[in-house]
Amino acid sequence: MQIPAGRVEELLATILNDPSIPAPVKHTVLAGFWLAQVDAFRLSEEEFMVTGKFESMIDDHRVFLSNLISDGETVLDSVRKMGMALPPTGFTEADLKATLESLYNTMRRQHGPQNSAKTNEGILQLFDVAKPRD
Amino acid sequence: MSRNPEIESILEAWWQAEHCHHKDRFAALQSLNTLLDKIVVRSDCRYTRDQVLDCLHSQYQELRLQRRKSERVRIAQSAQDRPQ
């Protein structure tokens, strides 16, 4: 089932603005929403790869990724300071941190400095590539 | 795509760290880091985890591309097989 993005944001705002809902519950909702955004981002990356549009979208990629990282840092900070209710899907603060780390990794891979050819050669030699499985 | 089993293990662990269930993300990242650390140690710490990932990045992107293509085919077939 597809839920329109505007409707999700409306529901999220309703929950976040309700003073009767405890902060840890709000943080769980925010964290779940952020994880879903990260999943959608990964899917979009792969769809752009399949359609051959990834390279032409690289500037937008950096903007989306930066925003996701910023949102993730905010969510994680709130969870660290005020806790999180146990989410129905069972993820923890450590899972949020690991997901954030995966985004930083993507940022470094796509938009950071890259290894020299000599470094890559040195690393590949460590894998003993002369002995393939087949 | 690499046919080196050690590289394939890292690529699979990397994919899992990004695509597994939310509650398994920490464990998946730890698994990936354990595999990367073996290479770092083997290099006498001449290289970092980050450099190993960078070295394998193009292979990882190829793996993601192939898996997404396969998923698209699976979804299309599943839609065709569904009774009208």
Backbone of each chain as ProteinMPNN parsed JSONL, in Angstrom:
{"seq_chain_A": "MQIPAGRVEELLATILNDPSIPAPVKHTVLAGFWLAQVDAFRLSEEEFMVTGKFESMIDDHRVFLSNLISDGETVLDSVRKMGMALPPTGFTEADLKATLESLYNTMRRQHGPQNSAKTNEGILQLFDVAKPRD", "coords_chain_A": {"N_chain_A": [[0.842, -1.185, 0.0], [0.587, 2.182, -0.857], [1.264, 5.199, 0.75], [0.435, 8.561, 0.519], [3.057, 11.035, 0.541], [2.567, 13.529, 1.67], [0.452, 12.999, 3.387], [1.622, 11.339, 5.252], [3.461, 13.102, 6.434], [1.662, 14.854, 7.565], [0.394, 13.234, 9.471], [2.602, 12.678, 11.037], [3.255, 15.228, 12.017], [0.988, 15.69, 13.55], [1.293, 13.792, 15.582], [3.739, 14.614, 16.719], [3.096, 17.125, 17.671], [1.316, 16.656, 19.656], [0.78, 17.088, 22.989], [0.172, 15.155, 24.826], [1.419, 12.845, 24.177], [4.18, 10.949, 25.152], [7.664, 11.989, 25.136], [9.666, 9.93, 24.532], [8.13, 8.164, 22.991], [7.469, 9.734, 20.824], [10.018, 10.043, 19.776], [10.555, 7.466, 18.937], [8.727, 7.198, 16.867], [9.675, 9.185, 15.132], [12.231, 8.157, 14.611], [11.606, 5.747, 13.34], [10.369, 6.735, 11.061], [12.501, 8.094, 9.908], [14.242, 5.952, 9.36], [12.715, 4.653, 7.426], [12.82, 6.58, 5.458], [15.512, 6.446, 4.804], [15.605, 3.884, 3.693], [14.012, 4.331, 1.448], [15.625, 6.126, 0.112], [17.857, 4.518, -0.526], [16.626, 2.739, -2.268], [15.872, 4.508, -4.291], [18.398, 5.347, -5.195], [19.259, 2.972, -6.378], [17.341, 2.585, -8.351], [17.911, 4.753, -9.986], [20.399, 3.948, -10.826], [19.759, 1.712, -12.379], [18.263, 2.871, -14.404], [20.177, 4.384, -15.575], [20.579, 7.004, -14.788], [21.99, 7.825, -12.649], [24.57, 9.083, -12.461], [24.07, 11.577, -13.579], [22.524, 12.649, -11.64], [24.073, 13.269, -9.528], [24.72, 15.58, -8.034], [22.282, 16.229, -6.843], [22.037, 13.945, -5.37], [23.99, 14.286, -3.387], [22.877, 16.407, -1.982], [20.398, 15.331, -1.029], [21.418, 13.223, 0.488], [22.989, 14.587, 2.385], [20.964, 15.922, 3.78], [19.572, 13.751, 4.83], [21.501, 12.675, 6.528], [21.828, 14.787, 8.315], [19.226, 14.897, 9.44], [19.206, 12.363, 10.609], [21.239, 12.606, 12.528], [20.014, 14.447, 14.215], [17.764, 13.003, 15.108], [19.035, 10.863, 16.386], [20.437, 12.207, 18.387], [18.324, 13.202, 19.943], [17.24, 10.794, 20.818], [19.378, 9.786, 22.316], [19.509, 11.681, 24.379], [16.92, 11.757, 25.521], [15.804, 9.286, 25.365], [14.044, 6.38, 23.996], [11.003, 4.855, 23.168], [10.245, 1.353, 23.175], [10.373, 0.234, 19.943], [7.873, -1.179, 17.718], [9.038, -2.676, 15.704], [11.463, -3.351, 16.733], [14.026, -2.118, 16.536], [17.088, -0.593, 17.733], [18.904, 2.0, 19.528], [21.541, 1.587, 18.781], [21.199, 0.413, 16.277], [20.181, 2.56, 14.863], [22.405, 4.243, 14.923], [24.213, 2.704, 13.444], [22.952, 2.708, 10.961], [23.128, 5.396, 10.358], [25.899, 5.582, 10.16], [26.262, 4.072, 7.856], [25.285, 5.816, 5.986], [27.116, 7.92, 6.156], [29.282, 6.541, 5.183], [28.468, 6.139, 2.526], [28.471, 8.795, 1.713], [31.221, 9.381, 1.839], [32.186, 7.569, -0.071], [30.896, 8.329, -2.469], [31.227, 11.084, -2.681], [33.588, 11.915, -1.567], [37.25, 12.044, -1.213], [39.108, 9.8, -3.35], [40.776, 6.578, -3.464], [44.175, 6.261, -4.602], [45.364, 4.819, -7.703], [47.51, 3.196, -7.139], [47.169, 2.596, -4.435], [44.766, 1.12, -4.554], [45.652, -1.045, -6.023], [47.51, -2.147, -4.241], [45.782, -2.897, -2.164], [44.096, -4.78, -3.42], [45.886, -6.808, -3.885], [46.093, -7.912, -1.415], [43.93, -9.542, -1.218], [44.557, -11.789, -2.491], [43.976, -12.259, -5.243], [44.82, -13.839, -7.261], [43.954, -16.339, -6.921], [41.177, -17.268, -7.802], [37.767, -18.382, -7.144], [36.47, -19.913, -9.083]], "CA_chain_A": [[0.0, 0.0, 0.0], [1.334, 3.434, -0.918], [0.644, 6.31, 1.467], [1.001, 9.815, -0.006], [4.046, 11.64, 1.443], [1.933, 14.64, 2.4], [-0.372, 12.422, 4.444], [2.549, 10.849, 6.278], [3.977, 14.268, 7.143], [0.541, 15.386, 8.35], [0.253, 12.335, 10.619], [3.795, 12.863, 11.866], [3.109, 16.524, 12.698], [-0.066, 15.524, 14.56], [1.88, 13.052, 16.706], [4.796, 15.409, 17.356], [2.521, 18.301, 18.329], [0.376, 16.234, 20.706], [1.502, 17.114, 24.269], [-0.149, 13.982, 25.659], [2.276, 11.714, 23.77], [5.494, 11.102, 25.785], [8.797, 12.235, 24.226], [10.28, 8.705, 23.987], [7.266, 7.592, 21.933], [7.664, 10.597, 19.646], [11.341, 9.743, 19.201], [10.439, 6.187, 18.231], [8.015, 7.476, 15.601], [10.609, 9.928, 14.27], [13.312, 7.252, 14.199], [11.032, 4.812, 12.355], [10.137, 7.503, 9.838], [13.828, 8.354, 9.315], [14.728, 4.678, 8.779], [11.955, 4.42, 6.187], [13.363, 7.528, 4.456], [16.803, 5.903, 4.36], [15.279, 2.773, 2.781], [13.528, 4.92, 0.185], [16.812, 6.718, -0.524], [18.631, 3.414, -1.122], [15.861, 2.245, -3.423], [15.986, 5.518, -5.359], [19.758, 5.246, -5.748], [19.358, 1.791, -7.253], [16.502, 2.814, -9.525], [18.664, 5.669, -10.859], [21.471, 3.15, -11.445], [19.157, 0.852, -13.408], [17.821, 3.696, -15.543], [21.338, 5.088, -16.111], [20.508, 8.436, -14.476], [22.665, 8.083, -11.367], [25.665, 10.053, -12.573], [23.538, 12.922, -13.855], [21.815, 13.105, -10.432], [25.029, 13.176, -8.426], [24.629, 16.767, -7.166], [21.067, 16.055, -6.04], [22.345, 12.844, -4.446], [24.713, 14.848, -2.243], [21.94, 17.236, -1.195], [19.482, 14.416, -0.319], [22.197, 12.466, 1.466], [23.332, 15.526, 3.468], [19.758, 16.151, 4.585], [19.283, 12.515, 5.577], [22.493, 12.575, 7.608], [21.485, 15.817, 9.294], [18.016, 14.423, 10.15], [19.599, 11.207, 11.419], [21.977, 13.109, 13.696], [19.032, 15.073, 15.11], [16.974, 11.92, 15.72], [19.906, 10.109, 17.292], [20.721, 13.073, 19.538], [17.117, 13.203, 20.785], [17.126, 9.464, 21.423], [20.425, 9.693, 23.335], [19.228, 12.572, 25.511], [15.628, 11.559, 26.189], [15.359, 7.899, 25.268], [13.138, 5.959, 22.919], [10.133, 3.739, 23.555], [10.578, 0.163, 22.38], [9.575, 0.257, 18.709], [7.276, -2.477, 17.371], [9.929, -3.439, 14.826], [12.581, -3.839, 17.547], [15.348, -1.526, 16.327], [17.641, 0.053, 18.92], [19.755, 3.176, 19.27], [22.732, 1.103, 18.051], [20.805, 0.221, 14.868], [20.086, 3.907, 14.267], [23.769, 4.725, 14.736], [24.797, 1.926, 12.339], [22.342, 3.198, 9.716], [23.746, 6.698, 10.106], [27.267, 5.311, 9.71], [26.207, 3.61, 6.457], [25.094, 7.017, 5.149], [28.419, 8.6, 6.099], [30.108, 5.738, 4.273], [28.029, 6.473, 1.166], [28.947, 10.154, 1.423], [32.662, 9.324, 1.554], [32.427, 6.819, -1.308], [30.403, 9.032, -3.655], [31.549, 12.515, -2.76], [34.849, 12.198, -0.897], [38.442, 11.686, -1.983], [39.19, 8.375, -3.688], [42.104, 5.966, -3.427], [44.994, 6.295, -5.82], [45.442, 3.511, -8.374], [48.534, 2.416, -6.441], [46.526, 2.096, -3.197], [43.828, 0.048, -4.94], [46.454, -2.203, -6.426], [48.044, -2.727, -3.007], [44.691, -3.546, -1.415], [43.641, -5.974, -4.157], [46.881, -7.879, -3.704], [45.837, -8.538, -0.109], [42.853, -10.516, -1.384], [45.061, -12.957, -3.191], [43.073, -12.39, -6.386], [45.358, -14.826, -8.205], [43.313, -17.627, -6.655], [39.732, -17.142, -7.838], [37.027, -19.582, -6.734], [36.163, -20.746, -10.258]], "C_chain_A": [[0.884, 1.244, 0.0], [0.559, 4.515, -0.155], [1.264, 7.598, 0.939], [1.911, 10.484, 1.025], [3.427, 12.753, 2.289], [1.113, 14.151, 3.577], [0.497, 11.922, 5.599], [3.067, 12.019, 7.104], [2.912, 14.882, 8.046], [0.365, 14.553, 9.633], [1.406, 12.537, 11.607], [3.679, 14.16, 12.675], [2.068, 16.423, 13.807], [0.506, 14.846, 15.803], [2.878, 13.934, 17.465], [4.248, 16.607, 18.121], [1.552, 17.945, 19.457], [1.11, 16.167, 22.051], [1.229, 15.889, 25.145], [0.722, 12.769, 25.304], [3.675, 11.917, 24.363], [6.624, 11.233, 24.755], [9.432, 10.948, 23.694], [9.451, 8.05, 22.881], [7.419, 8.414, 20.651], [8.997, 10.284, 18.962], [11.322, 8.422, 18.425], [9.768, 6.383, 16.871], [8.957, 8.178, 14.626], [11.713, 9.015, 13.732], [12.809, 6.267, 13.139], [10.813, 5.495, 11.013], [11.469, 7.757, 9.129], [14.393, 7.072, 8.672], [14.011, 4.372, 7.46], [12.448, 5.347, 5.074], [14.7, 7.016, 3.911], [16.568, 4.743, 3.381], [14.85, 3.302, 1.41], [14.687, 5.53, -0.601], [17.644, 5.636, -1.216], [17.929, 2.884, -2.379], [15.974, 3.219, -4.594], [17.356, 5.474, -6.008], [19.815, 4.12, -6.774], [18.489, 1.937, -8.501], [17.216, 3.746, -10.513], [19.835, 4.939, -11.524], [20.906, 2.342, -12.614], [18.782, 1.672, -14.646], [18.964, 4.53, -16.133], [21.371, 6.574, -15.787], [21.346, 8.813, -13.256], [23.711, 9.181, -11.474], [25.15, 11.475, -12.814], [22.819, 13.508, -12.633], [22.777, 13.302, -9.26], [24.994, 14.394, -7.498], [23.401, 16.689, -6.258], [21.292, 14.972, -4.977], [23.016, 13.41, -3.198], [23.783, 15.673, -1.352], [21.001, 16.342, -0.377], [20.22, 13.703, 0.813], [22.576, 13.357, 2.655], [22.138, 15.753, 4.384], [19.419, 14.925, 5.428], [20.233, 12.364, 6.76], [22.162, 13.58, 8.711], [20.262, 15.396, 10.118], [18.365, 13.268, 11.081], [20.354, 11.627, 12.671], [21.009, 13.718, 14.713], [18.218, 14.011, 15.853], [17.823, 11.194, 16.763], [20.224, 10.917, 18.553], [19.531, 13.092, 20.502], [16.977, 11.874, 21.52], [18.154, 9.313, 22.55], [20.046, 10.485, 24.587], [17.951, 12.203, 26.262], [15.043, 10.169, 26.018], [14.352, 7.649, 24.165], [12.282, 4.817, 23.472], [10.487, 2.546, 22.672], [9.726, 0.147, 21.113], [9.013, -1.126, 18.379], [8.198, -3.326, 16.503], [11.249, -3.802, 15.505], [13.938, -3.205, 17.319], [15.783, -0.767, 17.587], [18.419, 1.313, 18.52], [20.995, 2.763, 18.465], [22.412, 0.881, 16.569], [20.68, 1.565, 14.147], [21.493, 4.438, 13.954], [24.443, 4.008, 13.554], [24.247, 2.402, 10.987], [22.941, 4.554, 9.338], [25.172, 6.516, 9.576], [27.278, 4.861, 8.243], [26.004, 4.801, 5.51], [26.392, 7.82, 5.039], [29.352, 7.855, 5.151], [29.754, 6.058, 2.815], [28.528, 7.862, 0.768], [30.44, 10.13, 1.06], [32.936, 8.638, 0.214], [32.057, 7.657, -2.542], [30.955, 10.443, -3.808], [32.867, 12.886, -2.087], [36.036, 11.855, -1.775], [38.522, 10.184, -2.223], [40.63, 7.889, -3.617], [42.867, 6.238, -4.725], [44.989, 4.895, -6.439], [46.429, 2.596, -7.648], [47.954, 1.815, -5.144], [45.582, 0.948, -3.527], [44.579, -1.231, -5.32], [46.993, -2.93, -5.192], [46.977, -3.472, -2.224], [44.254, -4.829, -2.12], [44.625, -7.139, -4.023], [46.668, -8.62, -2.377], [44.763, -9.62, -0.194], [43.306, -11.781, -2.112], [44.182, -13.265, -4.398], [43.595, -13.363, -7.444], [44.705, -16.189, -8.012], [41.795, -17.474, -6.628], [39.053, -18.474, -7.525], [36.776, -20.514, -7.911], [37.386, -20.925, -11.144]], "O_chain_A": [[1.829, 1.335, 0.784], [-0.634, 4.721, -0.379], [2.488, 7.724, 0.911], [1.602, 10.509, 2.216], [3.732, 12.893, 3.473], [1.071, 14.788, 4.629], [0.143, 12.069, 6.769], [3.111, 11.943, 8.332], [3.206, 15.365, 9.139], [0.209, 15.098, 10.726], [1.217, 12.562, 12.823], [3.97, 14.181, 13.871], [2.241, 17.002, 14.88], [0.241, 15.265, 16.929], [2.861, 13.992, 18.695], [4.849, 17.057, 19.097], [1.029, 18.831, 20.133], [1.962, 15.3, 22.247], [1.969, 15.619, 26.091], [0.755, 11.787, 26.044], [4.301, 12.946, 24.11], [6.557, 10.674, 23.66], [9.716, 10.874, 22.498], [9.998, 7.456, 21.951], [7.489, 7.869, 19.549], [9.091, 10.262, 17.735], [11.983, 8.281, 17.396], [10.186, 5.811, 15.865], [9.031, 7.821, 13.45], [12.081, 9.086, 12.559], [13.504, 5.99, 12.161], [11.046, 4.904, 9.958], [11.56, 7.651, 7.906], [14.95, 7.114, 7.576], [14.622, 3.895, 6.505], [12.491, 4.964, 3.905], [14.985, 7.135, 2.719], [17.253, 4.636, 2.363], [15.263, 2.794, 0.367], [14.722, 5.457, -1.829], [18.082, 5.815, -2.352], [18.56, 2.621, -3.403], [16.15, 2.809, -5.741], [17.47, 5.553, -7.231], [20.338, 4.282, -7.876], [18.857, 1.469, -9.579], [17.135, 3.552, -11.726], [20.219, 5.268, -12.647], [21.495, 2.294, -13.695], [18.96, 1.227, -15.78], [18.754, 5.293, -17.076], [22.1, 7.331, -16.428], [21.406, 9.982, -12.876], [23.73, 10.106, -10.662], [25.719, 12.447, -12.318], [22.538, 14.705, -12.587], [22.339, 13.482, -8.123], [25.214, 14.254, -6.295], [23.458, 17.029, -5.077], [20.807, 15.071, -3.85], [22.65, 13.052, -2.078], [23.891, 15.641, -0.126], [20.822, 16.561, 0.821], [19.723, 13.594, 1.934], [22.491, 12.924, 3.804], [22.276, 15.775, 5.607], [19.028, 15.044, 6.589], [19.824, 11.976, 7.854], [22.213, 13.252, 9.896], [20.26, 15.522, 11.343], [17.876, 13.204, 12.209], [20.138, 11.072, 13.748], [21.164, 13.529, 15.919], [18.009, 14.104, 17.062], [17.373, 10.947, 17.882], [20.272, 10.367, 19.653], [19.704, 13.009, 21.718], [16.635, 11.84, 22.702], [17.839, 8.777, 23.612], [20.238, 10.02, 25.71], [17.892, 12.316, 27.486], [13.929, 9.894, 26.464], [13.878, 8.569, 23.497], [12.784, 3.928, 24.159], [10.972, 2.715, 21.554], [8.501, 0.057, 21.19], [9.621, -2.137, 18.729], [8.149, -4.555, 16.559], [12.072, -4.496, 14.909], [14.93, -3.698, 17.855], [14.952, -0.357, 18.398], [18.563, 1.634, 17.34], [21.442, 3.495, 17.582], [23.254, 1.131, 15.707], [21.028, 1.688, 12.973], [21.744, 4.996, 12.885], [25.154, 4.631, 12.766], [24.98, 2.487, 10.001], [23.222, 4.826, 8.17], [25.593, 7.215, 8.654], [28.179, 5.216, 7.483], [26.489, 4.794, 4.378], [26.728, 8.334, 3.972], [30.117, 8.469, 4.408], [30.641, 6.226, 1.978], [28.952, 8.078, -0.367], [30.866, 10.774, 0.101], [33.806, 9.068, -0.543], [32.797, 7.695, -3.525], [31.13, 10.936, -4.922], [33.222, 14.064, -2.044], [35.878, 11.435, -2.922], [38.062, 9.391, -1.401], [41.575, 8.674, -3.697], [42.277, 6.418, -5.79], [44.652, 3.913, -5.777], [46.219, 1.387, -7.551], [48.227, 0.662, -4.811], [45.596, -0.083, -2.854], [44.173, -2.34, -4.973], [46.943, -4.157, -5.104], [47.232, -4.548, -1.683], [44.065, -5.856, -1.47], [44.233, -8.305, -4.047], [47.017, -9.793, -2.239], [44.697, -10.507, 0.658], [42.529, -12.713, -2.315], [43.703, -14.388, -4.559], [42.894, -13.673, -8.408], [44.877, -17.088, -8.835], [41.185, -17.54, -5.56], [39.661, -19.54, -7.621], [36.853, -21.736, -7.779], [37.31, -21.596, -12.174]]}, "seq_chain_B": "MSRNPEIESILEAWWQAEHCHHKDRFAALQSLNTLLDKIVVRSDCRYTRDQVLDCLHSQYQELRLQRRKSERVRIAQSAQDRPQ", "coords_chain_B": {"N_chain_B": [[31.928, -8.851, -11.957], [33.398, -9.791, -8.902], [35.167, -12.891, -8.424], [36.385, -13.66, -6.265], [36.276, -15.175, -3.193], [36.578, -13.902, -0.709], [36.33, -11.201, -1.263], [33.729, -11.247, -2.244], [32.37, -11.945, 0.085], [32.698, -9.639, 1.612], [31.349, -7.784, 0.003], [28.757, -8.809, 0.143], [28.264, -8.567, 2.907], [28.368, -5.829, 3.116], [26.19, -5.103, 1.551], [24.14, -6.234, 3.092], [24.405, -4.65, 5.397], [23.301, -2.311, 4.548], [20.784, -2.986, 3.657], [19.411, -4.768, 5.295], [16.929, -5.828, 7.77], [15.674, -3.259, 9.917], [16.183, -3.72, 12.651], [18.418, -5.259, 12.631], [20.599, -3.847, 11.85], [22.855, -2.903, 13.327], [24.241, -5.253, 14.03], [24.795, -6.188, 11.47], [26.502, -4.224, 10.487], [28.626, -4.571, 12.202], [29.468, -7.132, 11.406], [30.362, -6.575, 8.831], [32.477, -4.806, 9.444], [34.166, -6.52, 10.831], [35.048, -8.24, 8.811], [36.362, -6.375, 7.192], [38.358, -5.545, 8.91], [40.018, -7.743, 8.981], [41.388, -7.548, 6.598], [42.639, -5.108, 6.944], [44.376, -5.718, 9.063], [45.889, -7.675, 7.817], [47.273, -6.104, 6.08], [49.141, -4.984, 7.683], [48.188, -2.719, 8.856], [48.562, -0.741, 6.958], [46.611, 0.1, 5.348], [43.271, 1.48, 5.653], [39.938, 0.706, 6.937], [38.204, 2.284, 5.493], [39.635, 2.786, 3.147], [39.727, 0.233, 2.071], [37.022, -0.229, 1.567], [36.636, 1.78, -0.314], [38.207, 0.855, -2.388], [36.714, -1.339, -3.196], [34.368, -0.267, -4.032], [33.29, 0.186, -6.662], [32.728, -2.405, -7.486], [30.844, -3.036, -5.597], [28.763, -1.277, -6.267], [28.073, -2.375, -8.694], [27.079, -4.841, -7.884], [24.793, -3.986, -6.489], [23.342, -2.885, -8.586], [22.858, -5.146, -10.207], [21.308, -6.692, -8.448], [19.058, -5.073, -8.102], [18.061, -5.048, -10.684], [17.403, -7.764, -10.953], [15.431, -7.93, -9.028], [13.492, -6.3, -10.126], [12.761, -7.83, -12.346], [11.74, -10.064, -11.052], [9.525, -8.958, -9.758], [8.014, -8.153, -11.96], [7.466, -10.629, -13.167], [6.024, -11.823, -11.142], [3.779, -10.205, -11.127], [2.708, -10.844, -13.609], [2.057, -13.501, -13.227], [0.01, -13.345, -11.458], [-3.421, -14.01, -10.858], [-5.978, -12.73, -13.028]], "CA_chain_B": [[31.765, -9.191, -10.544], [34.526, -10.555, -8.372], [34.975, -14.295, -8.099], [37.188, -13.908, -5.077], [35.3, -15.394, -2.119], [36.719, -12.935, 0.374], [35.711, -9.958, -1.742], [32.28, -11.471, -2.296], [31.852, -11.898, 1.468], [32.626, -8.235, 2.025], [30.274, -7.127, -0.751], [27.488, -9.284, 0.7], [28.105, -7.953, 4.23], [28.097, -4.396, 2.851], [24.789, -5.025, 1.089], [23.297, -6.503, 4.257], [24.466, -3.509, 6.313], [22.446, -1.241, 4.016], [19.449, -3.44, 3.248], [18.771, -5.723, 6.216], [15.86, -5.302, 8.619], [16.175, -2.173, 10.785], [16.655, -4.213, 13.96], [19.663, -6.019, 12.441], [21.599, -2.958, 11.239], [24.085, -2.839, 14.115], [24.934, -6.543, 13.874], [25.276, -6.279, 10.085], [27.672, -3.343, 10.357], [29.727, -5.237, 12.922], [29.947, -8.222, 10.55], [31.146, -5.952, 7.757], [33.724, -4.277, 10.01], [35.029, -7.664, 11.166], [35.674, -8.68, 7.552], [37.293, -5.32, 6.752], [39.514, -5.521, 9.826], [40.949, -8.822, 8.586], [42.231, -7.019, 5.515], [43.47, -4.052, 7.549], [45.434, -6.397, 9.822], [46.759, -8.345, 6.836], [48.129, -5.081, 5.451], [49.929, -4.363, 8.766], [47.56, -1.401, 9.081], [48.945, 0.244, 5.939], [45.346, 0.601, 4.779], [42.157, 1.605, 6.608], [38.644, 0.147, 6.493], [37.66, 3.193, 4.483], [40.342, 2.57, 1.87], [39.298, -1.07, 1.525], [35.687, -0.012, 0.997], [36.782, 2.589, -1.524], [38.763, -0.03, -3.417], [35.685, -2.287, -3.66], [33.115, 0.449, -4.254], [32.694, -0.019, -8.0], [32.166, -3.771, -7.489], [29.636, -3.001, -4.772], [27.707, -0.633, -7.05], [27.653, -3.347, -9.711], [26.231, -5.821, -7.183], [23.487, -3.355, -6.228], [22.658, -2.752, -9.87], [22.376, -6.467, -10.627], [20.227, -7.13, -7.553], [17.855, -4.29, -8.388], [17.525, -5.552, -11.96], [16.776, -9.066, -10.684], [14.216, -7.672, -8.256], [12.502, -5.774, -11.08], [12.288, -8.973, -13.154], [10.927, -10.898, -10.166], [8.251, -8.259, -9.538], [7.258, -8.203, -13.225], [6.985, -12.005, -13.332], [5.017, -12.043, -10.113], [2.57, -9.5, -11.574], [2.165, -11.613, -14.74], [1.519, -14.764, -12.716], [-1.146, -13.096, -10.6], [-4.678, -14.21, -11.594], [-6.685, -11.483, -13.369]], "C_chain_B": [[32.913, -10.071, -10.083], [34.174, -12.018, -8.174], [35.855, -14.664, -6.917], [36.242, -14.022, -3.876], [35.379, -14.367, -0.994], [36.103, -11.582, -0.016], [34.197, -10.113, -1.771], [31.656, -11.416, -0.904], [31.71, -10.461, 1.943], [31.482, -7.52, 1.304], [28.903, -7.526, -0.197], [27.222, -8.644, 2.066], [27.76, -6.469, 4.092], [26.631, -4.232, 2.446], [23.825, -5.248, 2.265], [23.254, -5.302, 5.201], [23.56, -2.364, 5.847], [20.997, -1.678, 3.784], [18.742, -4.361, 4.239], [17.659, -5.031, 7.011], [16.458, -4.277, 9.587], [16.781, -2.694, 12.083], [17.973, -4.991, 13.852], [20.817, -5.153, 11.934], [22.936, -2.945, 12.006], [24.909, -4.118, 13.925], [25.532, -6.666, 12.472], [26.514, -5.409, 9.879], [28.884, -3.95, 11.067], [30.327, -6.365, 12.074], [30.827, -7.673, 9.429], [32.497, -5.479, 8.301], [34.699, -5.389, 10.378], [35.767, -8.146, 9.921], [36.71, -7.654, 7.069], [38.551, -5.317, 7.614], [40.516, -6.634, 9.501], [41.913, -8.32, 7.511], [43.178, -5.951, 6.055], [44.648, -4.682, 8.293], [46.428, -7.061, 8.868], [47.707, -7.338, 6.179], [49.089, -4.441, 6.459], [49.484, -2.916, 8.986], [48.064, -0.324, 8.118], [47.682, 0.879, 5.347], [44.269, 0.629, 5.865], [40.92, 0.889, 6.067], [38.095, 0.97, 5.329], [38.324, 2.984, 3.119], [39.96, 1.237, 1.241], [37.92, -0.929, 0.88], [35.773, 0.773, -0.307], [37.278, 1.741, -2.695], [37.675, -0.926, -4.031], [34.385, -1.594, -4.097], [32.474, 0.187, -5.616], [32.081, -1.421, -8.109], [30.866, -3.805, -6.678], [28.474, -2.364, -5.541], [27.174, -1.582, -8.129], [26.738, -4.405, -9.095], [24.835, -5.245, -6.928], [22.665, -3.257, -7.512], [22.055, -4.089, -10.299], [21.217, -6.946, -9.75], [18.935, -6.358, -7.804], [17.216, -4.757, -9.695], [16.802, -6.877, -11.743], [15.451, -8.879, -9.949], [13.102, -7.153, -9.177], [11.899, -6.91, -11.911], [11.35, -9.833, -12.31], [9.542, -10.277, -9.955], [7.382, -8.335, -10.791], [6.671, -9.597, -13.445], [5.86, -12.301, -12.357], [3.692, -11.385, -10.516], [1.895, -10.254, -12.72], [1.468, -12.881, -14.26], [0.249, -14.583, -11.892], [-2.43, -13.279, -11.403], [-5.395, -12.881, -11.825], [-8.011, -11.4, -12.625]], "O_chain_B": [[33.341, -10.982, -10.792], [33.048, -12.358, -7.81], [36.042, -15.842, -6.611], [35.498, -13.088, -3.576], [34.362, -14.008, -0.4], [35.451, -10.92, 0.791], [33.468, -9.208, -1.366], [30.549, -10.904, -0.733], [30.728, -10.106, 2.595], [30.74, -6.749, 1.912], [28.004, -6.693, -0.082], [26.1, -8.228, 2.354], [26.96, -5.93, 4.858], [25.93, -3.344, 2.932], [22.828, -4.54, 2.409], [22.199, -4.97, 5.742], [23.109, -1.551, 6.654], [20.093, -0.844, 3.721], [17.576, -4.699, 4.032], [17.479, -3.816, 6.931], [17.603, -4.412, 10.02], [17.784, -2.162, 12.559], [18.572, -5.339, 14.869], [21.891, -5.668, 11.625], [24.007, -2.973, 11.4], [26.116, -4.065, 13.691], [26.637, -7.182, 12.305], [27.454, -5.801, 9.188], [30.014, -3.851, 10.591], [31.545, -6.532, 12.029], [31.885, -8.221, 9.12], [33.536, -5.723, 7.688], [35.913, -5.224, 10.253], [36.965, -8.426, 9.969], [37.789, -8.017, 6.601], [39.66, -5.115, 7.119], [41.717, -6.48, 9.723], [43.102, -8.638, 7.527], [44.351, -5.89, 5.684], [45.784, -4.227, 8.162], [47.64, -7.018, 9.08], [48.814, -7.692, 5.774], [49.774, -3.471, 6.134], [50.29, -2.027, 9.261], [48.002, 0.867, 8.426], [47.689, 2.029, 4.909], [44.345, -0.097, 6.856], [40.865, 0.515, 4.895], [37.599, 0.437, 4.336], [37.663, 3.002, 2.081], [39.877, 1.124, 0.018], [37.681, -1.443, -0.213], [35.077, 0.473, -1.277], [36.829, 1.893, -3.831], [37.707, -1.23, -5.224], [33.423, -2.257, -4.484], [31.263, -0.009, -5.711], [31.043, -1.602, -8.745], [29.917, -4.508, -7.028], [27.343, -2.845, -5.477], [25.981, -1.589, -8.434], [25.748, -4.814, -9.703], [23.827, -5.924, -7.124], [21.46, -3.512, -7.52], [20.894, -4.158, -10.701], [20.258, -7.536, -10.249], [17.845, -6.924, -7.728], [15.993, -4.849, -9.803], [15.716, -7.092, -12.282], [14.475, -9.581, -10.215], [11.934, -7.515, -9.029], [10.692, -6.949, -12.148], [10.303, -10.276, -12.783], [8.526, -10.972, -9.971], [6.173, -8.554, -10.708], [5.52, -9.733, -13.858], [4.871, -12.946, -12.704], [2.619, -11.938, -10.277], [0.668, -10.302, -12.802], [0.44, -13.287, -14.8], [-0.493, -15.536, -11.655], [-2.533, -12.763, -12.516], [-5.424, -12.017, -10.948], [-8.747, -10.426, -12.782]]}, "name": "protein", "num_of_chains": 2, "seq": "MQIPAGRVEELLATILNDPSIPAPVKHTVLAGFWLAQVDAFRLSEEEFMVTGKFESMIDDHRVFLSNLISDGETVLDSVRKMGMALPPTGFTEADLKATLESLYNTMRRQHGPQNSAKTNEGILQLFDVAKPRDMSRNPEIESILEAWWQAEHCHHKDRFAALQSLNTLLDKIVVRSDCRYTRDQVLDCLHSQYQELRLQRRKSERVRIAQSAQDRPQ"}
